[in-house]
Structure formats: structure tokens, C-alpha cells
Amino acid sequence: MRGVTHVVDFHLAADEETALLLAAVQAHTADHGSATVRWETNNPQLIHTAVEHHDATATSYDNLYRFNPSLLAAYGVAPPSERLSELPLHETATTSDVLPR
């Protein structure tokens, strides 16, 4: 997507690293003309900082993983592969992570 920077699969060892990551992403977006940054995170400090100090909007969604389709079926849950085409998600080929489309 042009004009969009995606930030996924990162780890912050301490809350203090939040500001460093935000600064690096802001520098990247300025250099590349991105008007939008989409984050995939469950880090509460990053979410709080982005919303409170950077006018961000937080949106929640469920992550789906295919650990054991037969176990899911035992609980009456359709395996994600059967529903994936209907969801606004895609499964990455290299890691099997399920990410927003």
C-alpha cells in the first residue's frame, strides 16, 4: 500500500524503548512519505502512548492460529482455513502468522 507504513513482529524489552521505536517509525514515515502507520501489537504501553500522544486510533481484532484443527473441531470451532477467505485477514506463507489484509 502506498502511503502506509506497517509495523509488525517487533519486541520491546522495556517500556522505555517505546519512545525510541516511535521516533524511528516517525523518521521512516517522513523519509518515505507515509501518511498512515498501521501497527500490529498487544503492547499496552505502545498503545497508550500512540493514542494519548500521537492522535492514534486503536482497533482490536482476533488473531487466528491453526495449531490443531482436530482439537478445534472437537470444541465445535471451524478451522480458520475454512473461514479465512471470509475474514479481513491473510496467513503469511513463511510464518503462518495471520495478519490484516
GROMACS elastic network, one bead per residue, 0.5 to 0.9 nm:
[ bonds ]
;  ai    aj funct       b0    kb
    1     4     6  0.57494   500
    1     5     6  0.81160   500
    2     5     6  0.82848   500
    2    33     6  0.87599   500
    2    34     6  0.74073   500
    3    29     6  0.84315   500
    3    32     6  0.78068   500
    3    33     6  0.60636   500
    3    35     6  0.53798   500
    3    36     6  0.63892   500
    3    37     6  0.86439   500
    4    29     6  0.81916   500
    4    33     6  0.84255   500
    4    34     6  0.50619   500
    4    35     6  0.61971   500
    4    37     6  0.56679   500
    4    38     6  0.71817   500
    5    25     6  0.83177   500
    5    28     6  0.83559   500
    5    29     6  0.66993   500
    5    32     6  0.86874   500
    5    34     6  0.60844   500
    5    35     6  0.81066   500
    5    36     6  0.62766   500
    5    38     6  0.61991   500
    5    39     6  0.84579   500
    6    36     6  0.85631   500
    6    37     6  0.58576   500
    6    39     6  0.59701   500
    6    40     6  0.79422   500
    7    10     6  0.76866   500
    7    25     6  0.81543   500
    7    37     6  0.73623   500
    7    38     6  0.61889   500
    7    40     6  0.63413   500
    7    41     6  0.85436   500
    8    38     6  0.84610   500
    8    39     6  0.61131   500
    8    40     6  0.50949   500
    8    41     6  0.70917   500
    9    40     6  0.75023   500
    9    41     6  0.80185   500
   10    40     6  0.88840   500
   10    41     6  0.81906   500
   11    43     6  0.89238   500
   12    15     6  0.69101   500
   12    16     6  0.85047   500
   12    17     6  0.60854   500
   12    18     6  0.70650   500
   12    21     6  0.85175   500
   12    43     6  0.82961   500
   13    16     6  0.84988   500
   13    17     6  0.71657   500
   14    17     6  0.56359   500
   14    18     6  0.76985   500
   15    18     6  0.55590   500
   15    19     6  0.82841   500
   15    43     6  0.89677   500
   15    45     6  0.63214   500
   15    46     6  0.78593   500
   16    19     6  0.64507   500
   16    20     6  0.76524   500
   17    20     6  0.51718   500
   17    21     6  0.62507   500
   17    22     6  0.86460   500
   18    21     6  0.52314   500
   18    22     6  0.61342   500
   18    23     6  0.85818   500
   18    45     6  0.72673   500
   18    46     6  0.58881   500
   18    49     6  0.80052   500
   19    22     6  0.50897   500
   19    23     6  0.60656   500
   19    24     6  0.85736   500
   19    46     6  0.84504   500
   19    49     6  0.84111   500
   20    23     6  0.51661   500
   20    24     6  0.62011   500
   20    25     6  0.86640   500
   21    24     6  0.51100   500
   21    25     6  0.61600   500
   21    26     6  0.85367   500
   22    25     6  0.51505   500
   22    26     6  0.60527   500
   22    27     6  0.85758   500
   22    46     6  0.84625   500
   22    50     6  0.82605   500
   23    26     6  0.50589   500
   23    27     6  0.61444   500
   23    28     6  0.85885   500
   24    27     6  0.51351   500
   24    28     6  0.62135   500
   24    29     6  0.87100   500
   25    29     6  0.61339   500
   25    30     6  0.85671   500
   25    37     6  0.83085   500
   26    29     6  0.51381   500
   26    30     6  0.61541   500
   26    31     6  0.86183   500
   26    37     6  0.88234   500
   27    30     6  0.51734   500
   27    31     6  0.62063   500
   27    32     6  0.86522   500
   28    31     6  0.51450   500
   28    32     6  0.61179   500
   28    33     6  0.83996   500
   28    34     6  0.81935   500
   29    32     6  0.51195   500
   29    33     6  0.56430   500
   29    35     6  0.72264   500
   29    36     6  0.81004   500
   29    37     6  0.77672   500
   30    33     6  0.53741   500
   30    34     6  0.66023   500
   30    35     6  0.84913   500
   31    34     6  0.80720   500
   34    37     6  0.72290   500
   40    99     6  0.82318   500
   40   100     6  0.87307   500
   41    44     6  0.83477   500
   41    46     6  0.80151   500
   41    47     6  0.78020   500
   42    45     6  0.89895   500
   42    46     6  0.82951   500
   42    47     6  0.76356   500
   43    46     6  0.54664   500
   43    47     6  0.62948   500
   43    48     6  0.87216   500
   44    47     6  0.50686   500
   44    48     6  0.60169   500
   44    49     6  0.85095   500
   45    48     6  0.51579   500
   45    49     6  0.60783   500
   45    50     6  0.84880   500
   46    49     6  0.51506   500
   46    50     6  0.59702   500
   46    51     6  0.84718   500
   47    50     6  0.52171   500
   47    51     6  0.60757   500
   47    52     6  0.84103   500
   47    56     6  0.84175   500
   47    57     6  0.88845   500
   47    58     6  0.70909   500
   48    51     6  0.52999   500
   48    52     6  0.58354   500
   48    53     6  0.80455   500
   49    52     6  0.52866   500
   49    53     6  0.54798   500
   49    54     6  0.70696   500
   49    56     6  0.88011   500
   50    53     6  0.55976   500
   50    55     6  0.66469   500
   50    56     6  0.53762   500
   50    57     6  0.79993   500
   50    58     6  0.85887   500
   51    54     6  0.57713   500
   51    55     6  0.52877   500
   51    57     6  0.59876   500
   51    58     6  0.70316   500
   52    55     6  0.63590   500
   52    56     6  0.74935   500
   53    56     6  0.79409   500
   61   100     6  0.89668   500
   63    89     6  0.89244   500
   63    97     6  0.85005   500
   63    98     6  0.63543   500
   63    99     6  0.76353   500
   64    80     6  0.65466   500
   64    97     6  0.81853   500
   64    98     6  0.61499   500
   64    99     6  0.88903   500
   65    68     6  0.86894   500
   65    79     6  0.88436   500
   65    80     6  0.72235   500
   65    91     6  0.89844   500
   65    96     6  0.77369   500
   65    97     6  0.71349   500
   65    98     6  0.68699   500
   66    69     6  0.62564   500
   66    72     6  0.87900   500
   66    79     6  0.69850   500
   66    80     6  0.66896   500
   66    81     6  0.78409   500
   66    96     6  0.82432   500
   67    71     6  0.85698   500
   67    72     6  0.87221   500
   68    71     6  0.53666   500
   68    72     6  0.64446   500
   68    73     6  0.88223   500
   68    79     6  0.84754   500
   69    72     6  0.50378   500
   69    73     6  0.61842   500
   69    74     6  0.86552   500
   69    77     6  0.86273   500
   69    78     6  0.78898   500
   69    79     6  0.54253   500
   69    80     6  0.83488   500
   70    73     6  0.50202   500
   70    74     6  0.62286   500
   70    75     6  0.88640   500
   70    79     6  0.82650   500
   71    75     6  0.66338   500
   71    76     6  0.88287   500
   71    77     6  0.86026   500
   72    75     6  0.52575   500
   72    76     6  0.63682   500
   72    77     6  0.50025   500
   72    78     6  0.66305   500
   72    79     6  0.63878   500
   73    77     6  0.51667   500
   73    78     6  0.60183   500
   73    79     6  0.70285   500
   74    77     6  0.74520   500
   75    78     6  0.88708   500
   77    80     6  0.85940   500
   78    81     6  0.81961   500
   78    82     6  0.66501   500
   78    83     6  0.74023   500
   79    82     6  0.57078   500
   79    83     6  0.71512   500
   79    84     6  0.87999   500
   80    83     6  0.51043   500
   80    84     6  0.54897   500
   81    84     6  0.51086   500
   81    85     6  0.78167   500
   82    85     6  0.75406   500
   82    86     6  0.87330   500
   83    86     6  0.55546   500
   83    87     6  0.67056   500
   84    87     6  0.52557   500
   84    88     6  0.79772   500
   84    89     6  0.68098   500
   84    90     6  0.70475   500
   84    91     6  0.82898   500
   85    88     6  0.78721   500
   85    89     6  0.79148   500
   85    90     6  0.80578   500
   86    89     6  0.84204   500
   87    90     6  0.80054   500
   87   100     6  0.89166   500
   87   101     6  0.87216   500
   88    99     6  0.85475   500
   88   100     6  0.59381   500
   88   101     6  0.54956   500
   89    98     6  0.62805   500
   89    99     6  0.53472   500
   90    97     6  0.81831   500
   90    98     6  0.54627   500
   90    99     6  0.54394   500
   90   100     6  0.62315   500
   90   101     6  0.55657   500
   91    94     6  0.88965   500
   91    95     6  0.81970   500
   91    96     6  0.54581   500
   91    97     6  0.55219   500
   91    99     6  0.62936   500
   91   100     6  0.88116   500
   91   101     6  0.89525   500
   92    95     6  0.58439   500
   92    97     6  0.54369   500
   92    98     6  0.63612   500
   92    99     6  0.73310   500
   93    96     6  0.57431   500
   93    97     6  0.80851   500
   94    97     6  0.81542   500
   95    98     6  0.87984   500
